[in-house]
Amino acid sequence: MLKVFLGSAPGVGKTYKMLDEAHRRAERGADVVVAFVECHGRRHTEEILDGLEVVPRLSREYRGTAFEELDTDAVIARRPQVAVVDELAHTNIPGGRHAKRWQDVEELLAAGIDVLTTVNVQHLESLNDVVRKITGVPQRETVPDEVVRRADQIELVDMAPEGLRRRMAHGNVYAAEKVDAALSNYFRVGNLTALRELALLWLAGRVDEGLRRYRAEHEISKVWETRETVVVALTGGPEGETLIRRAARIADRAGSDALLAVHVARSDGLADADPAALLSQRRLVESLGGSYHSVVGDDIPTALLDFARASNATQLVLGTSRRGALRRALTAGRGIGEATIELSGDIDVHMVTHENAGRSRLPFVAKTRHPTTEGRSTPRRWAGLISGLILPPLLTLVLAQTRDAINLTSDTLLFLALVVGISLLGGMASALVASVVASLLLNYYFIPPIHEFTIASPNNVLALAVFATVAMVVAGIVDTARKLAQRAARATAEAETLSALAGSVLRGDQAVPALLDRLRETFGMVSVDLVDGVPQARVGEEIMPVGGDAALVLRGRPLPASDRRVLAAFAAHVQVALERDRLAEVAAEVEPVKAADRLRTALLAAVSHDLRTPLAVALASVSSLRSDDVEFTADQRADLLFAAEESLGRLSSLVENLLDMSRLQAGALTLDLGPTALEDVWSAAVASLPAPTAPVEVRGLDEVPPVHADGPLLERVLANLVANAVRHAPGSPLLVSASVLGDGVQVRVVDRGPGIPEGARDRVFQPFQRLGDTDNTNGVGLGLALARGLTEAMGGTLTPEDTPGGGLTMVLTLPAHLLDEEDEVPETGEHHQAVPTLTERN
C-alpha cells in the first residue's frame, strides 16, 4: 500500500503530516521505520521524528563530497510493515541501483512493505512546464504522474498563501537569511495561489477517476451531484453553436468547468448531421474548455440519458424541435425533447429556443423516422392499429354526408390514401387492419346495394378487389422503403462513427485507454475494460475478443445485434493500437542498437585516419630525435619537438571529445549546475585554444547575469564553437557577443566564412560529419555534435543562423540563473542531474 502526501507548495507541512501518520500507525501496533526523512533544520519536524525507529542511511561519495541516501537493501532486510520515505521525486547520487527515489519506493512496495511518502505538486511531470512559467524556477527533479496516480491513497496537504508566508516569516520553513528572498520571489501570493489551484485540479482529476471506477464496480447509474456537469446534445444542425454557448454559460454560472458535447449518430432527428457543421461545433466546444463525444444509439433520448448518467452529468441541454407545426401534427409520437424530459429522472433538462426552431420543411415522410430497433416502437404500432379501426369509420361518416357530390371512384381513392397513411404510422399490420375495415365500409355504405354486404355489379366486385390489392401493395412498398431508409440511416451513423474513430487512430491521438473510453461513451456502457484471455461472460457483461489473448469486457446495457458490427470494428482498432504499441516498443528497443551501429561505423571510418595521422607524426618526430644516424640542428630539433607536441595535443583533444561523446550517449556524464559568469568561462576557453589568426571581438559578456550551467562544460562548448569558426573562416575576424533574452542569455559566435546550406544545418550536429572537408585534416567532426549535446544537457539550445552579409552565426542560449530551486525549494536536495542520452534528446 502506497500513501502519498501531496503538498501544494514547499513548507505546507507534508513531511510533518507524514510523520504524524507514522506515529499513529505505530501507536496502533504497526511496525514502522523511517527509511529516509529530511528535516532541513526545521525544529517541529525534528521533534516529531523522535520516537520513531530510523534505518541508517547509505553514504555515497560524489565529486569529493559524501552524501547520504536511502538504503533500500537495509530497509528490505529489516522488513517493517511500514516505511517512511520522504521526497519521492529526489534524484539519487550516481552509483546506486536506481536513478530516482520513486524507483526505490517501487522496490519496497514489491517487497510487501507499505510506504508513506511525500511529493510537491511542482514535481509532477505533467505540471513541470506550467510551474516554471508561473514561478520562473525550473523544476529539474520530477516524478511521473502515473507513479503518484497509482497510489492507494493521496492526501492533499494545503495551506492558504497568507498562512504559509506567515509560517516562513516566523522562521519555521527556511533559515532566516533565505526568508526575504523566498518571500519576494517563489513564495509570492500569486505563485502560491496558482500552485494551490494546480494541486486541487490535479487531485480532483484523480478523485473523478476513483469515483467513476467505484460507480462502475458497484453498477451505480443514479446521478451523484458531486459537482455540476453539463452535457449539450448536438444534432449537427445550425442551432449547435447557440446550444454550446448556452451550455457553457450554464456551466460557468454553476462554477463548473465540466462541459461535454455529445452527438448521437443514428436515425431520427439527429441523423441528418452535416459533418462540416459537427467539426466546427467540436472546435467551438474544445475552445470553450469542453470535450466532444459521439455515441451510437437507436433510441435518441435513451442514448443521451445513458451517456449523461455514465458521465455523472447533472444538467442536459437540448434545442427545441426544428419541426414545424404541420409536421408535428402529422408525426405521431413524442418529440425528442418531450421523451428526454419524461425519462430524465434526476437530471435537469434545459430546452433552449433558437432561430431555427419550427423551420423544418416538408416532405415529412423522409424525416419521420422514430427510435426503433429495426421497426417501429410499440406505442406507434398500437397507434397504427387503433387508427386502422377508428379512422376508416370517421372517413365513412364524412363521405356519407357528401354522397351526392362525390362518386364511388373518389370514395375509393380517399380510402386508399387513408390506408397508405396508416401504413406509414403503424406498418404492415396496421395497413392490413385498415384495408379490411375500409373494404367492408366501402362495400356496405358506398357500393350498391347500399347497407348490404352483397355487390350487385361485377365491376364493383373488381373495383373492391383492386382497391384491397393496391392498398396492401402500396402499404408494403412504403413499409419496405421505410425499413431500407432506417437501415441506410443506421449504416450512415455507423460509418460516421467508424470514420471518426479510424481518423483518430491513424493520427495517433487515441491510445488504448482513450479508445476504451471512447467505446464506453459510444455505447453508453457503465465501464469497458481490456483483459487478458477471454473470460466467461457474467450477467450484464458483453465480451468481445480482440485477438491474441485479450478481450473487451463491456458492462452495462445489453447490446442489440446491430451494434455488434460497430463493436467488432472497435475491437479491431484496439487490436491495431495494441499491435502498434508493441511495434513501437520493439522499434524503441532496436533504434539504440541501430544508432550505435551507425555511430560505430562512422567512428571507424573517421577515426581510422584521424587517430593514425597525429600518432604517426608524433612517432616519426620522436623516432627521428632518438636516431643517432642524423645530426639535427637546434632549429630542426625544435621543429620536430613542436610537431610531436602539436600532434599529441590533437590526439589528446580527439580522445577527450570521444570520451565525452560516449558519456553523453551512455547518460553517464553528470553536471554540477550553478551560477556561472560568462566572462570567467570565456577567459578559460580562450586560454585552451591556439592563438587565433584573426582578431576576436568580445561584447557584453560582462554585462549579462550569470547563467545556470556547468562551468567546465560551458568552457568546452565555447572553445569548440570558436575553434569551429576559426577552422572554417581562417583569417576572418570573429565576433562573440552576449545579451539577455527573456529569462535566458544568448551568446552569439559570428564568423564571415562560407556558412552552411540550410538543408545541411541539422547534419553538422551529427557526430563525424565534416561539411566541405574531404581531406580529413580538420578533425573527426565531433566539435559541434559535442557542443550541442553538452548545451542541451545543461538545459540550453544551440542553433545556427546566417550571418548578415555572409557567414555563420552559432546562437547559444542558456537559462539565466535567477533564484535557484536549491535556494528556495531545498526539500529535494538536488546535488546533480543525470544527462540524457542523444537518443533520448532526439
C-alpha positions in Angstrom: 0.0 0.0 0.0 1.3 3.4 -1.0 0.1 6.6 0.6 1.3 9.9 -0.9 1.1 13.2 1.0 0.8 15.8 -1.9 2.0 19.3 -0.9 0.6 22.3 -2.7 3.9 24.1 -2.1 7.1 23.7 -0.1 6.7 24.3 3.6 3.0 23.4 3.9 3.8 20.6 6.3 3.6 17.4 4.3 6.6 15.8 6.0 5.2 16.7 9.4 1.8 15.2 8.4 3.5 12.1 7.1 5.4 11.6 10.4 2.3 12.2 12.4 0.6 9.4 10.4 3.6 7.2 11.2 3.2 7.8 14.9 -0.5 7.0 14.8 0.2 3.7 13.0 3.0 2.8 15.4 0.6 3.5 18.3 -1.9 1.1 16.8 0.8 -1.6 16.8 2.2 -1.4 13.3 6.0 -2.0 12.8 7.0 1.4 11.4 10.5 2.6 10.4 11.8 5.9 9.0 13.8 4.9 5.8 14.6 8.5 4.8 13.3 11.9 6.1 15.0 15.2 5.5 14.2 17.8 8.3 16.0 20.7 6.7 16.7 22.1 10.1 13.0 22.6 10.9 12.5 22.3 14.7 9.0 20.9 14.7 9.8 18.2 12.1 12.8 17.1 14.2 10.7 16.9 17.3 8.0 14.7 15.7 10.7 12.5 14.3 11.7 11.5 17.8 10.3 8.2 19.0 10.4 6.5 15.5 13.0 3.9 14.5 15.3 5.3 11.9 17.1 3.0 9.4 20.8 4.1 9.0 21.3 5.8 5.6 23.7 4.8 2.9 26.7 7.1 2.4 28.0 7.7 -1.2 30.8 9.9 -2.3 30.3 12.2 -5.3 33.0 14.7 -6.5 34.8 14.5 -3.3 31.8 15.1 -1.1 29.9 12.5 0.9 26.1 12.3 0.5 23.5 10.3 2.4 20.9 8.3 0.5 18.1 5.9 1.2 19.5 2.4 1.9 16.9 0.3 0.1 18.6 -3.0 0.9 18.8 -2.2 4.6 15.1 -1.4 4.7 14.1 -4.6 2.9 16.4 -6.6 5.2 14.7 -5.0 8.2 11.2 -5.9 6.7 9.0 -3.5 8.5 5.3 -3.2 7.9 5.5 0.5 7.0 8.5 2.5 5.7 8.5 6.3 5.8 10.3 7.7 2.7 10.5 11.5 2.1 10.9 13.3 -1.2 9.6 10.9 -3.8 11.0 13.0 -6.7 14.5 13.0 -5.4 17.4 12.1 -7.8 19.8 9.6 -6.3 23.6 10.1 -6.3 25.2 8.1 -9.2 26.4 4.6 -8.3 23.2 3.1 -6.9 20.7 0.6 -8.3 18.1 3.3 -9.2 18.4 6.8 -10.6 15.3 8.0 -8.8 13.9 7.6 -5.3 10.4 6.7 -6.7 12.1 3.6 -8.2 13.4 2.7 -4.7 9.9 3.1 -3.4 8.5 0.7 -6.0 11.1 -1.9 -5.0 10.0 -1.5 -1.3 6.3 -2.0 -2.4 7.3 -5.1 -4.4 8.9 -6.5 -1.3 5.5 -6.2 0.5 6.4 -3.1 2.6 3.8 -0.3 2.9 5.2 3.1 2.1 4.3 6.6 3.3 5.9 9.3 1.1 5.7 13.0 0.1 5.9 15.0 -3.1 5.1 18.6 -4.0 2.8 19.4 -6.9 5.6 21.2 -8.7 7.5 17.9 -9.1 4.7 16.2 -11.1 5.9 15.6 -14.6 2.8 16.9 -16.3 2.9 20.2 -14.4 6.7 20.8 -14.8 6.4 23.4 -17.6 3.4 25.1 -16.1 5.1 25.6 -12.8 8.2 27.0 -14.5 6.1 29.6 -16.3 4.3 30.6 -13.1 7.3 30.8 -10.8 10.3 31.3 -13.1 12.1 28.4 -11.3 12.9 25.3 -13.4 12.0 22.0 -11.6 14.7 19.6 -12.5 13.5 16.8 -10.3 10.2 15.3 -11.4 8.2 12.1 -10.8 5.9 10.6 -13.5 2.2 11.3 -12.8 1.3 7.7 -13.2 3.5 6.8 -10.2 1.6 9.1 -8.0 -1.8 8.2 -9.5 -1.2 4.5 -8.7 -1.0 5.3 -5.0 -3.7 3.7 -2.9 -4.3 6.9 -1.0 -3.4 10.6 -1.9 -3.8 13.2 0.8 -3.5 16.8 -0.1 -1.6 18.9 2.4 -2.6 22.5 1.8 -2.4 25.9 3.3 -3.6 29.4 2.5 -0.9 31.5 0.8 -1.0 34.1 3.6 -0.7 31.4 6.3 2.3 29.9 4.5 4.0 33.2 4.2 3.5 33.9 7.9 5.0 30.5 8.7 8.0 31.4 6.6 8.3 34.8 8.2 8.4 33.1 11.7 11.4 31.0 10.5 9.5 27.7 10.5 10.4 26.8 6.9 13.8 28.3 5.9 16.8 29.8 7.6 16.5 33.5 8.3 18.9 34.6 5.6 16.7 32.9 2.9 13.3 34.1 4.0 13.3 37.6 2.4 14.5 36.3 -1.0 12.0 33.4 -0.9 9.0 35.7 0.1 9.8 38.2 -2.7 10.3 35.5 -5.4 8.9 32.0 -5.3 6.6 32.4 -2.4 4.6 35.4 -3.7 0.9 35.2 -3.0 0.1 34.8 -6.7 2.5 32.0 -7.2 1.2 30.1 -4.1 -2.4 30.6 -5.2 -1.6 29.2 -8.6 0.2 26.2 -7.2 -2.6 25.6 -4.8 -5.1 25.6 -7.7 -2.9 23.2 -9.7 -2.8 20.8 -6.8 -6.6 20.9 -6.3 -7.3 20.4 -10.0 -4.8 17.6 -10.4 -6.2 15.8 -7.3 -9.8 16.4 -8.5 -9.0 14.6 -11.7 -7.7 11.7 -9.7 -10.8 11.7 -7.5 -13.0 11.7 -10.6 -11.2 8.6 -11.8 -11.7 6.8 -8.5 -15.4 7.9 -8.3 -16.1 6.6 -11.9 -14.4 3.3 -11.1 -16.4 2.9 -7.9 -19.7 3.6 -9.6 -18.8 1.1 -12.3 -17.8 -1.6 -9.9 -21.0 -1.1 -7.9 -23.2 -0.7 -11.0 -24.5 2.7 -9.8 -26.4 4.5 -12.5 -28.1 7.2 -10.3 -26.5 10.6 -10.7 -24.4 11.8 -7.7 -24.3 15.6 -7.7 -20.7 15.8 -6.5 -20.2 18.7 -9.0 -22.1 20.3 -11.8 -21.5 18.6 -15.2 -23.3 19.9 -18.2 -24.0 17.8 -21.3 -25.2 19.5 -24.5 -26.8 17.4 -27.3 -25.8 18.3 -30.9 -27.6 17.3 -34.0 -25.2 18.8 -36.5 -27.8 21.4 -37.3 -27.4 25.1 -37.5 -28.5 25.6 -33.9 -25.5 23.8 -32.5 -23.3 26.9 -31.8 -26.2 28.5 -29.9 -26.7 25.4 -27.7 -22.9 25.1 -27.0 -22.6 28.7 -25.9 -25.7 28.5 -23.7 -24.4 25.3 -22.1 -21.1 27.0 -21.5 -22.8 29.8 -19.7 -24.8 27.4 -17.6 -21.6 25.6 -16.6 -19.9 28.9 -15.9 -22.7 30.1 -13.6 -22.7 26.8 -11.8 -19.0 27.2 -11.1 -18.0 24.2 -13.2 -15.5 23.5 -15.9 -17.1 20.2 -16.9 -18.8 20.7 -20.3 -19.4 17.8 -22.6 -20.9 17.8 -26.1 -22.5 14.6 -27.4 -23.8 13.7 -30.9 -25.9 10.6 -31.3 -25.0 9.1 -34.6 -28.3 7.3 -35.6 -31.5 7.9 -37.5 -34.4 10.2 -36.4 -33.7 13.9 -35.8 -30.0 13.5 -35.1 -29.3 11.5 -38.2 -29.3 14.5 -40.6 -25.9 15.7 -39.5 -23.6 17.9 -41.5 -20.1 16.7 -40.9 -18.6 20.1 -41.5 -21.0 21.6 -39.0 -20.2 19.0 -36.5 -16.5 19.6 -37.0 -17.0 23.4 -36.5 -19.1 22.7 -33.3 -16.5 20.3 -32.0 -13.8 23.0 -32.3 -16.1 25.5 -30.6 -16.6 23.1 -27.7 -12.9 22.5 -27.3 -12.1 26.2 -27.5 -14.5 26.7 -24.5 -12.7 24.1 -22.5 -15.1 21.3 -23.1 -14.9 17.9 -24.8 -16.7 16.3 -27.7 -18.1 12.8 -27.8 -20.1 10.7 -30.3 -22.3 7.8 -29.4 -24.4 5.3 -31.4 -28.0 4.8 -30.3 -31.3 3.7 -31.7 -33.4 5.5 -29.1 -32.1 9.1 -29.1 -33.5 10.1 -25.6 -32.2 6.9 -24.1 -28.8 7.2 -25.7 -28.5 10.8 -24.5 -29.5 9.9 -20.9 -27.3 6.8 -20.8 -24.3 9.0 -21.8 -25.3 11.7 -19.3 -25.6 9.2 -16.4 -22.3 7.5 -17.4 -20.7 10.9 -17.2 -22.4 11.7 -13.8 -24.0 14.7 -15.5 -26.4 16.9 -13.6 -27.7 19.0 -16.5 -28.6 18.3 -20.1 -29.1 21.0 -22.7 -31.3 20.3 -25.8 -32.6 22.5 -28.6 -36.2 22.9 -29.3 -37.5 20.9 -32.2 -36.9 22.2 -35.8 -40.1 20.5 -36.9 -42.8 22.9 -38.0 -46.3 22.9 -36.6 -47.7 20.9 -39.6 -45.0 18.3 -39.3 -45.5 17.9 -35.6 -49.2 17.4 -36.2 -48.7 14.8 -38.9 -45.9 12.9 -37.0 -47.3 10.6 -34.3 -45.4 10.1 -31.0 -43.5 12.4 -28.7 -40.6 14.5 -29.9 -37.0 14.0 -28.7 -37.2 16.8 -26.1 -40.5 15.6 -24.6 -39.3 12.0 -24.4 -36.0 13.1 -22.8 -37.7 15.2 -20.2 -40.0 12.3 -19.3 -37.1 9.9 -18.9 -34.6 12.3 -17.3 -35.2 11.5 -13.7 -32.7 13.4 -11.5 -31.0 15.1 -14.5 -32.2 18.7 -15.2 -33.1 19.2 -18.8 -32.9 22.7 -20.4 -34.9 23.2 -23.6 -33.2 26.1 -25.4 -35.0 28.0 -28.1 -33.1 29.1 -31.2 -33.8 30.9 -34.5 -34.2 27.6 -36.4 -37.0 26.3 -34.2 -40.0 25.2 -36.2 -38.4 25.8 -39.6 -38.0 22.3 -40.8 -39.6 21.8 -44.3 -41.7 19.0 -45.7 -41.8 16.4 -47.1 -42.0 14.9 -43.7 -42.2 11.3 -44.9 -38.5 11.0 -45.3 -37.9 12.6 -41.9 -40.4 10.8 -39.7 -38.1 8.0 -38.5 -38.5 7.3 -34.9 -36.4 5.4 -32.5 -36.8 1.7 -33.2 -34.9 -1.5 -33.3 -35.3 -2.4 -37.0 -39.0 -1.5 -36.8 -41.5 0.9 -35.1 -41.8 1.3 -31.4 -44.6 -0.4 -29.5 -46.6 2.8 -29.0 -46.5 3.6 -32.7 -47.6 0.0 -33.6 -50.6 0.3 -31.2 -51.4 3.8 -32.6 -51.4 2.4 -36.1 -53.7 -0.5 -35.2 -56.1 1.8 -33.3 -56.1 4.2 -36.3 -56.9 1.4 -38.6 -60.0 0.7 -36.6 -61.1 4.3 -36.0 -60.1 6.4 -38.9 -62.0 4.5 -41.7 -65.3 4.8 -39.8 -64.7 8.5 -39.4 -63.9 8.9 -43.1 -67.1 7.0 -43.8 -69.1 9.4 -41.7 -67.7 12.4 -43.6 -68.2 10.8 -47.1 -71.7 9.8 -46.3 -72.6 13.4 -45.9 -71.3 14.2 -49.4 -72.7 11.2 -51.2 -74.3 13.2 -53.9 -71.2 15.3 -54.6 -68.5 12.6 -54.7 -68.8 9.4 -56.8 -67.6 5.9 -55.9 -64.2 6.3 -57.6 -63.3 9.3 -55.4 -64.5 7.4 -52.3 -62.3 4.5 -53.2 -59.2 6.7 -53.7 -59.8 8.5 -50.4 -60.0 5.2 -48.6 -56.8 4.1 -50.4 -54.9 7.3 -49.3 -56.1 6.7 -45.7 -54.8 3.1 -45.7 -51.4 4.3 -47.1 -51.2 6.9 -44.3 -52.0 4.3 -41.6 -49.3 2.1 -43.0 -46.7 4.9 -42.6 -47.8 5.2 -39.0 -48.0 1.5 -37.8 -46.6 -0.7 -40.5 -48.0 -3.6 -42.4 -50.1 -5.0 -39.6 -51.9 -1.6 -39.3 -52.3 -1.4 -43.1 -53.9 -4.9 -43.2 -56.4 -4.0 -40.5 -57.2 -0.6 -42.1 -57.6 -2.2 -45.6 -60.0 -4.9 -44.3 -62.1 -2.3 -42.3 -62.1 0.1 -45.3 -63.1 -2.6 -47.7 -66.1 -3.6 -45.5 -67.2 0.0 -45.0 -66.8 0.8 -48.7 -68.9 -2.2 -49.6 -71.6 -1.6 -47.0 -72.0 2.2 -47.4 -71.0 3.1 -50.9 -71.3 0.1 -53.3 -74.9 -0.7 -54.4 -76.9 -2.2 -52.9 -76.1 0.2 -50.0 -76.4 -1.1 -46.4 -75.8 -4.6 -47.6 -72.6 -6.7 -47.9 -73.7 -8.0 -51.3 -72.5 -6.5 -54.5 -74.8 -6.1 -57.4 -72.4 -5.3 -60.2 -69.4 -7.4 -61.2 -67.5 -4.2 -61.9 -67.8 -3.2 -58.3 -66.5 -6.5 -57.2 -63.4 -6.0 -59.4 -63.1 -2.4 -58.1 -63.2 -3.6 -54.5 -60.6 -6.4 -55.1 -58.3 -3.9 -56.9 -58.7 -1.5 -54.0 -57.7 -4.1 -51.4 -54.8 -5.3 -53.5 -53.5 -1.8 -54.3 -53.8 -0.8 -50.7 -51.8 -3.8 -49.4 -49.2 -3.5 -52.2 -48.7 0.3 -51.7 -48.6 -0.2 -47.9 -46.0 -3.0 -48.3 -43.8 -0.8 -50.6 -44.0 2.1 -48.2 -43.1 -0.1 -45.2 -40.2 -1.7 -47.1 -38.9 1.8 -48.1 -39.1 2.9 -44.5 -37.1 -0.1 -43.3 -34.5 0.4 -46.0 -34.3 4.1 -45.1 -33.8 3.2 -41.5 -31.1 0.7 -42.4 -29.4 3.3 -44.5 -29.5 5.8 -41.7 -28.1 3.2 -39.4 -25.3 2.4 -41.8 -24.6 6.1 -42.2 -24.4 6.6 -38.5 -22.1 3.6 -38.1 -19.9 4.8 -41.0 -19.7 8.3 -39.4 -18.6 6.8 -36.0 -16.1 4.4 -37.6 -14.7 7.2 -39.9 -14.1 9.5 -36.9 -12.6 6.6 -35.0 -10.3 5.5 -37.8 -9.2 9.0 -38.4 -8.2 9.5 -34.8 -6.4 6.1 -34.7 -4.5 6.9 -37.9 -3.5 10.3 -36.5 -2.1 8.5 -33.4 -4.1 10.6 -30.9 -6.0 7.6 -29.5 -4.0 5.3 -27.2 -5.7 2.1 -26.0 -7.1 3.8 -22.8 -8.6 6.6 -24.9 -10.1 4.0 -27.2 -11.7 2.2 -24.3 -13.1 5.4 -23.0 -14.5 6.3 -26.5 -16.0 2.8 -26.7 -17.7 3.3 -23.3 -19.2 6.6 -24.4 -20.3 5.4 -27.8 -22.4 2.5 -26.5 -23.4 4.2 -23.2 -21.8 1.4 -21.1 -21.0 1.7 -17.4 -17.4 0.5 -18.0 -15.2 -1.0 -20.6 -12.0 -3.0 -19.7 -9.3 -4.7 -21.7 -8.4 -8.0 -20.0 -6.0 -10.9 -20.8 -7.7 -14.0 -22.0 -11.4 -14.4 -22.9 -13.3 -14.6 -19.6 -16.8 -16.2 -19.2 -19.4 -13.5 -19.6 -21.5 -12.7 -16.5 -24.8 -11.1 -16.2 -24.7 -7.5 -17.5 -21.5 -8.1 -19.4 -20.6 -8.3 -23.1 -17.4 -10.0 -24.2 -15.7 -9.2 -27.5 -12.4 -10.9 -28.3 -9.7 -8.5 -29.5 -7.2 -11.0 -30.9 -4.5 -13.0 -29.3 -5.0 -13.4 -25.6 -7.1 -10.2 -25.0 -10.8 -9.4 -24.9 -13.0 -6.4 -24.3 -15.4 -6.6 -21.3 -18.3 -4.2 -21.5 -20.6 -3.7 -18.5 -24.0 -2.1 -18.8 -27.0 -2.4 -21.1 -27.4 -5.4 -23.4 -26.3 -4.6 -26.9 -28.5 -5.3 -29.9 -27.1 -7.5 -32.7 -26.9 -4.4 -35.0 -24.4 -2.8 -32.6 -22.1 -5.7 -32.6 -20.8 -4.7 -36.0 -19.5 -1.4 -34.7 -18.3 -3.2 -31.5 -16.3 -5.6 -33.7 -14.8 -2.6 -35.5 -13.8 -1.0 -32.2 -12.2 -4.3 -31.2 -10.2 -4.3 -34.5 -9.0 -0.8 -33.8 -8.0 -1.8 -30.3 -6.1 -4.7 -31.7 -4.3 -2.4 -34.2 -3.5 0.0 -31.3 -2.1 -2.8 -29.2 0.0 -4.0 -32.1 1.2 -0.5 -32.9 2.3 -0.1 -29.2 4.1 -3.4 -29.4 5.8 -2.5 -32.6 6.7 0.9 -31.1 8.3 -0.8 -28.1 10.2 -3.1 -30.4 11.3 -0.2 -32.5 12.4 1.7 -29.4 14.5 -1.3 -28.4 16.0 -1.6 -31.8 16.7 2.0 -32.5 19.5 2.4 -29.9 21.2 -0.6 -31.5 20.9 0.8 -35.0 22.1 4.2 -33.8 25.0 2.6 -32.0 25.8 0.6 -35.2 25.7 3.7 -37.3 27.9 5.5 -34.8 30.4 2.7 -34.7 30.6 2.6 -38.5 31.1 6.4 -38.7 33.6 6.2 -35.9 35.7 3.6 -37.6 35.6 5.4 -40.9 36.6 8.8 -39.4 38.9 7.8 -36.7 40.9 5.3 -38.7 42.7 8.3 -40.3 42.5 10.9 -37.6 43.9 8.7 -34.9 46.7 7.4 -37.1 47.8 10.8 -38.6 48.8 12.7 -35.4 50.1 9.4 -33.8 52.3 8.8 -36.9 53.6 12.4 -36.9 54.4 12.2 -33.2 56.0 8.8 -33.5 58.1 9.9 -36.5 59.3 13.1 -34.7 60.3 11.3 -31.6 62.0 8.4 -33.5 64.0 11.0 -35.5 65.1 12.7 -32.4 66.2 9.4 -30.9 68.1 8.4 -34.0 71.9 8.5 -34.0 72.2 8.5 -37.8 71.3 12.1 -38.3 72.7 15.2 -36.7 69.9 17.8 -36.2 70.4 21.4 -35.8 68.8 23.3 -32.9 66.1 24.7 -35.1 65.4 21.2 -36.6 65.1 19.7 -33.2 62.8 22.5 -32.1 60.6 21.8 -35.2 60.4 18.1 -34.5 59.5 18.7 -30.9 56.8 21.2 -31.9 55.4 18.7 -34.5 55.3 16.0 -31.8 53.7 18.3 -29.2 51.1 19.6 -31.7 50.2 16.0 -32.9 49.9 14.7 -29.3 47.8 17.7 -28.4 45.4 17.0 -31.4 45.4 13.3 -30.3 44.6 14.3 -26.7 41.8 16.6 -27.8 40.3 13.9 -30.0 40.4 11.3 -27.3 38.8 13.7 -24.8 36.0 14.5 -27.3 35.4 10.9 -27.9 35.2 10.1 -24.2 32.8 13.0 -23.6 30.6 11.9 -26.5 30.5 8.3 -25.2 29.5 9.6 -21.8 26.7 11.7 -23.3 25.3 8.7 -25.3 25.5 6.4 -22.2 23.9 9.0 -20.0 26.8 8.8 -17.6 28.0 12.4 -17.8 26.9 14.3 -14.7 26.6 18.1 -14.3 27.4 20.5 -11.5 24.9 23.2 -12.4 25.1 26.6 -10.7 25.6 30.3 -11.3 28.3 30.7 -13.9 29.8 34.0 -15.1 30.3 34.1 -18.9 33.3 36.4 -18.6 35.2 33.9 -16.4 34.3 30.9 -18.7 35.3 32.9 -21.8 38.8 33.6 -20.4 39.3 29.9 -19.7 38.0 28.9 -23.1 40.3 31.3 -24.9 43.3 30.1 -22.9 42.7 26.5 -24.0 42.8 27.4 -27.8 45.7 28.2 -30.1 46.3 31.8 -30.8 43.7 32.8 -33.5 45.0 34.1 -36.8 42.5 37.0 -36.8 41.1 39.3 -34.1 38.2 38.2 -31.9 35.9 41.0 -30.8 34.0 40.4 -27.5 30.9 42.3 -26.5 28.6 42.2 -23.5 30.0 39.1 -21.6 30.5 41.2 -18.5 27.0 42.9 -18.8 24.7 39.8 -18.6 23.7 37.9 -15.5 25.3 34.6 -14.6 23.9 31.6 -16.5 22.7 28.3 -14.9 25.3 26.0 -16.3 28.3 23.7 -15.5 31.4 25.9 -15.8 33.9 23.5 -17.3 31.4 22.0 -19.7 30.4 25.5 -20.9 34.0 26.3 -21.4 34.3 23.3 -23.7 31.2 24.4 -25.6 32.6 27.9 -26.2 36.0 26.6 -27.1 34.5 24.2 -29.7 32.3 26.9 -31.2 35.3 29.3 -31.6 37.5 26.6 -32.9 34.9 25.7 -35.5 34.6 29.3 -36.6 38.3 29.7 -36.9 38.6 26.5 -38.8 36.0 27.4 -41.4 36.7 31.2 -41.6 40.6 31.4 -41.4 41.8 34.9 -41.3 38.4 36.5 -40.9 37.5 38.5 -37.8 35.2 36.8 -35.2 32.6 38.4 -33.0 31.4 36.9 -29.7 28.5 38.8 -28.1 26.1 38.2 -25.2 22.7 39.6 -24.5 19.7 38.9 -22.3 16.6 37.5 -24.0 13.5 36.8 -21.8 14.6 34.6 -18.9 17.7 33.4 -20.7 21.1 34.6 -22.0 22.2 34.3 -25.6 25.8 34.1 -26.8 26.4 34.6 -30.5 29.6 33.4 -32.2 29.7 35.2 -35.6 32.1 34.3 -38.4 32.4 35.5 -42.0 33.2 32.1 -43.6 31.2 30.2 -46.3 28.3 29.4 -44.0 26.2 26.3 -44.1 23.4 25.5 -46.6 20.0 25.5 -44.9 19.3 21.8 -45.7 22.6 20.7 -44.1 22.3 22.5 -40.8 21.0 19.6 -38.8 23.6 17.3 -40.3 26.6 19.3 -38.9 25.5 18.5 -35.4 25.7 14.7 -36.0 28.9 13.0 -34.9 31.6 12.5 -37.5 30.1 14.9 -40.1 32.6 17.3 -41.8 30.9 19.5 -44.4 33.3 20.8 -47.1 36.2 18.8 -45.7 37.4 15.9 -47.9 41.0 15.5 -46.8 40.3 14.7 -43.1 42.6 17.4 -41.9 40.1 19.3 -39.8 39.3 16.6 -37.1 36.6 13.9 -36.9 33.6 16.2 -36.8 32.8 15.9 -33.1 33.1 19.5 -32.1 29.6 20.8 -33.0 27.9 17.5 -32.0 29.6 17.6 -28.6 28.8 21.3 -28.2 25.1 20.8 -28.9 25.0 17.7 -26.7 26.5 19.5 -23.7 24.4 22.6 -24.3 21.1 20.6 -24.3 22.3 18.6 -21.2 22.6 22.0 -19.4 19.0 23.0 -20.4 20.0 25.2 -23.3 19.9 25.3 -27.1 22.4 25.7 -29.9 21.1 26.7 -33.3 22.8 28.0 -36.5 21.8 31.2 -38.3 23.0 33.1 -41.3 25.3 36.0 -40.7 24.0 39.1 -42.5 26.4 39.7 -45.4 27.6 36.1 -45.4 28.9 33.6 -42.9 27.5 31.6 -40.0 26.3 32.6 -36.5 26.1 30.0 -33.8 23.4 31.0 -31.2 24.0 29.5 -27.8 21.0 30.1 -25.4 21.2 29.2 -21.7 18.8 29.9 -18.8 19.8 32.8 -16.6 20.5 31.9 -13.0 17.7 33.7 -11.2 16.6 32.4 -7.8 17.7 28.8 -8.0 15.4 25.9 -6.9 18.1 24.8 -4.4 17.8 28.1 -2.6 14.0 28.1 -2.5 12.9 24.5 -2.5 15.6 22.6 -0.7 13.4 19.6 0.1 14.5 17.6 -2.9 18.2 18.2 -2.1 19.3 18.0 -5.7 23.1 17.6 -5.9 23.4 16.5 -9.5 21.5 15.8 -12.7 22.0 12.8 -15.0 22.5 13.8 -18.6 20.0 12.3 -21.1 21.4 10.3 -24.0 21.4 11.7 -27.5 18.6 9.2 -28.4 16.5 10.5 -25.5 17.0 14.1 -26.5 16.0 13.4 -30.1 
